């Protein structure tokens, strides 16, 4: 087994900078990663509010010959939405619609690290766009013409 050389101070510094850049990159783009899940949940909430009912799984009982009740499984049952449930769904929908945008206070820091981080990691502008970086951010960082 070959003996490992200790890392130079320059290598340690580069590793630390890369880790910091990766943190900023991930923190800025994290909200957009859940956008598809959020859209699906928003659609689900809209359907619930439109019908005004929700399903609840309730036990189904049957009787055996001696007269005792026996659970035979579960069945879905439609129930009207209570006002508190409706308010909770509307609140969740509004939070999903408003809360998934990238934080504006991170944008300046993100744009500052993006060109150097992309070059260091070997990311192309196309790869960055597919991972969720907007064209406007790429233009502002000088990676897109």
Secondary structure, DSSP 8 states (H G I E B T S, - for coil): --------HHHHHHHHHHHHHHHHHHHHHHHHHTHHHHHHHHHHHHHHHHHTEEEEEEEEEEE-TTS-EEEEEEEEEEEE--HHHHHHHHHHHHHHHHTTS--HHHHHHHHHHHHHHHHHHT--HHHHHHTT--HHHHHHHTS--
